[in-house]
Amino acid sequence: METALTSAVIAAAAAICAAVVSWFRAFQSRRAADREHAWRRFVWSIGDQRSKAEYDISIAVLRELEHVAWWSKSDRGLATRALRRVTPPDERYDDREEHR
């Protein structure tokens, strides 16, 4: 009886560990996909724009990327610097509270 109980406890612990590892791997995979998508958006937004509409969209993308919570601080800073570089001084705004 005691051996069966010990085996059941070990099996339950192994199942819980497997579930935690599986969840963590899925979380990391999803986060990597999100980062890759954000990086592609960033690269597109600093690329050559051909029309005013594309320029407006790229500025909006950079403004949103400045405030992505799960991006690293250095990545958000990169988006801020890119936004300053591609936006003429008369179009810049400092209303940071609006986008938080």
C-alpha positions as CSV (number, residue, x, y, z in Angstrom):
1,M,0.0,0.0,0.0
2,E,2.8,2.4,1.0
3,T,4.7,1.7,-2.3
4,A,1.6,2.4,-4.4
5,L,1.1,5.7,-2.5
6,T,4.7,6.7,-3.0
7,S,4.5,5.8,-6.7
8,A,1.4,7.9,-7.1
9,V,3.0,10.9,-5.4
10,I,6.0,10.6,-7.6
11,A,3.8,10.3,-10.7
12,A,1.8,13.3,-9.7
13,A,4.9,15.4,-9.0
14,A,6.3,14.4,-12.4
15,A,3.1,15.3,-14.1
16,I,3.1,18.7,-12.4
17,C,6.7,19.3,-13.4
18,A,6.0,18.4,-17.0
19,A,3.0,20.8,-17.1
20,V,5.1,23.6,-15.7
21,V,7.9,23.0,-18.2
22,S,5.4,22.8,-21.0
23,W,3.7,26.1,-20.0
24,F,7.1,27.8,-19.7
25,R,8.2,26.7,-23.2
26,A,4.9,27.8,-24.7
27,F,5.3,31.2,-22.9
28,Q,8.8,31.7,-24.2
29,S,7.8,30.7,-27.7
30,R,4.9,33.1,-27.7
31,R,7.1,35.9,-26.4
32,A,9.8,35.2,-29.0
33,A,7.1,35.4,-31.7
34,D,5.9,38.7,-30.3
35,R,9.4,40.1,-30.2
36,E,10.0,39.1,-33.8
37,H,6.8,40.7,-34.9
38,A,7.6,43.9,-33.1
39,W,11.1,43.9,-34.6
40,R,9.7,43.5,-38.1
41,R,7.3,46.4,-37.4
42,F,10.2,48.5,-36.2
43,V,12.4,47.7,-39.3
44,W,9.5,48.5,-41.6
45,S,8.7,51.8,-39.9
46,I,12.3,53.2,-40.3
47,G,12.5,52.0,-43.9
48,D,12.0,54.2,-46.9
49,Q,8.4,55.5,-47.1
50,R,6.9,56.2,-50.5
51,S,3.8,58.1,-49.6
52,K,2.4,60.3,-46.9
53,A,0.1,57.6,-45.7
54,E,2.9,55.1,-45.2
55,Y,4.9,57.8,-43.4
56,D,2.0,58.5,-41.1
57,I,1.6,54.8,-40.4
58,S,5.3,54.3,-39.7
59,I,5.2,57.2,-37.2
60,A,2.2,55.7,-35.5
61,V,4.0,52.3,-35.3
62,L,7.1,53.9,-33.7
63,R,4.9,55.8,-31.2
64,E,3.3,52.5,-30.2
65,L,6.6,50.7,-30.0
66,E,7.9,53.3,-27.6
67,H,5.4,52.0,-25.0
68,V,5.4,48.3,-25.5
69,A,5.6,47.0,-21.9
70,W,7.3,43.7,-22.7
71,W,10.0,45.2,-24.9
72,S,13.3,45.8,-23.1
73,K,14.1,49.4,-22.0
74,S,16.9,49.6,-24.7
75,D,14.4,48.5,-27.4
76,R,11.9,51.2,-26.3
77,G,14.7,53.7,-26.3
78,L,15.7,52.6,-29.8
79,A,12.1,53.3,-31.0
80,T,12.2,56.7,-29.3
81,R,15.4,57.7,-31.0
82,A,14.2,56.4,-34.3
83,L,11.0,58.4,-33.9
84,R,13.0,61.6,-33.2
85,R,15.1,60.9,-36.3
86,V,12.3,60.4,-38.7
87,T,9.9,63.0,-37.4
88,P,10.5,66.7,-38.3
89,P,10.8,68.9,-35.2
90,D,7.5,70.7,-36.0
91,E,5.6,67.3,-35.9
92,R,7.0,66.0,-32.7
93,Y,5.0,65.9,-29.5
94,D,5.9,65.1,-25.9
95,D,2.5,64.0,-24.7
96,R,3.9,60.8,-23.2
97,E,1.1,60.3,-20.7
98,E,-1.5,59.9,-23.4
99,H,0.1,56.6,-24.7
100,R,0.7,54.9,-21.4
